[in-house]
Amino acid sequence: MAYGPRKKPGDRRNRAETLGSSVRRLTKPIFGRRGLADGAIAREWTAIVGEMIARHSQPDRISYASRQRTDGLLHLRVDHSAMATELQHLEPQLLERINGYFGYKAVAKLRFIHGPIAESGEDDAPRPKKAPPPSNPRVASEVAAIDDADLRDALKRLGDAVADESEPPEKG
């Protein structure tokens, strides 16, 4: 009496494997129903379009007129109307980037869906502040004659930053 297909020795799942391969195997059917194949476009969206555009947009699904998986319509969720207008102007460049990622003309047109996008969590991490440049005595002596304190401080910060990039401060 057979209880199911006979398993091969390499079919066992009780071996160690990377988390990425497990997640990919679990999410592939879900992304496939939405036309996103294995979900690579959703995972790599920031790398494809850049951080600024990815912060305000998210691929929702790709629909195809035929079974060919070419010349599709990418439904793109956008968080506000101003960004949708901007992306309409950038549509040729976005299509070039998306199709360059796929390696063929997978997407021919974009359709914008207005609504909230899922939070990525990347913005939650605080970014370390850049340390102020060291004070340059030559800059301090140049701006010392300025009477307005706010202007003097602003010019000193600017001079210190420029001097820090171009030459080491004088020791004295």
Secondary structure by P-SEA (a helix, b strand, c coil): ccccccccccccccbbbbaaaaaaaaaaaaaaaaccccccccccccccccaaaaacccccccccccccccbbbbbbbbccaaaaaaaaaaaaaaaaaaaaaaccccccbbbbbbccccccccccccccccccccccaaaaaaacccccaaaaaaaaaaaaaaaaaccccccc
